[in-house]
Amino acid sequence: MAEVVAKTGVKKESGYLYYLDKNGNVSRSQMARAGKGGGNAEKVADAGVTREAGYLYFIDKNGDVARSPMARGRKK
């Protein structure tokens, strides 16, 4: 049950990992494949998101920044 924090509408390309960087913007890095390293982060969109403790931030299927409460502790 995620809530959208910022609408960025980023179009995802295959072969890249999209994430929220430490400045609160959407960035992408090339995924490492057999024998080839990844890295080379580049900023894709300005989101200006300030993180709150206890939430997991991610880029959803629509290309927007979303967050979900982190699961703490296991239920039996």
Secondary structure as UniProt FT lines:
FT   STRAND          3..6
FT   TURN            14..15
FT   STRAND          16..20
FT   TURN            22..23
FT   STRAND          26..30
FT   TURN            34..35
FT   STRAND          39..45
FT   TURN            53..54
FT   STRAND          55..59
FT   TURN            61..62
FT   STRAND          65..69
//
